[in-house]
Amino acid sequence: MLLSISLTLLLYNFSKSQLLEIGLGLESSKASFIWVIRDSYGDAFFPEGFEERVRDRAFVIKGWGSTGSIS
């Protein structure tokens, strides 16, 4: 099962603490997911070790996530 969440960041800018909560929720869900996040947020909101813990079930893209980079 692939978790599909679409958050339109063009309409809303999440705070780093909100992004941290989203990341923690995705991690604790144990679901597979794709998360494309703007470069302007940097890595500061990722919990330490987040990408390593989810790498077997997640695809995290920092910057622009074109369809070709996801498929």
C-alpha positions in Angstrom: 0.0 0.0 0.0 1.3 3.4 -1.0 0.1 6.3 1.2 -0.9 9.2 -1.0 -0.9 12.7 0.6 -1.1 15.8 -1.5 -0.3 19.1 0.3 -0.4 22.1 -1.9 2.5 24.2 -0.6 1.8 26.8 -3.3 -1.3 27.8 -1.3 0.1 27.3 2.2 3.5 27.6 3.8 3.9 25.1 6.7 6.1 26.0 9.6 9.1 23.8 10.3 7.3 22.5 13.5 4.3 21.5 11.4 6.5 19.7 8.9 8.2 17.9 11.7 4.8 16.7 12.9 3.9 15.6 9.3 7.2 13.7 9.2 6.7 12.0 12.5 3.2 11.0 11.5 4.4 9.5 8.2 7.1 7.6 10.0 4.8 6.2 12.6 2.2 5.2 10.0 4.4 2.4 8.8 2.9 3.1 5.3 5.0 3.6 2.1 5.0 7.2 0.9 6.5 9.7 -1.5 7.3 13.1 0.0 8.4 16.0 -2.1 9.6 19.0 -0.1 10.9 22.4 -1.2 14.6 23.1 -0.9 13.8 26.3 1.0 12.8 24.2 4.0 16.2 22.6 4.3 16.8 19.5 6.5 16.1 21.3 9.8 12.6 19.8 10.3 13.5 16.1 9.7 13.8 14.2 12.9 17.4 12.9 13.4 17.8 9.7 11.4 14.4 10.0 9.7 15.5 9.3 6.2 17.5 6.2 7.2 14.5 4.8 9.2 12.0 5.2 6.3 14.3 4.5 3.3 12.9 1.0 2.7 9.4 2.3 2.3 9.7 6.0 1.4 11.0 8.2 -1.4 11.9 11.6 -0.1 12.7 14.3 -2.7 14.1 17.6 -1.7 13.4 20.3 -4.4 11.4 19.8 -7.5 9.7 16.4 -7.9 9.1 15.9 -11.6 6.9 12.9 -12.7 10.0 11.4 -14.2 12.0 11.4 -11.0 9.1 9.6 -9.2 8.1 7.0 -11.7 
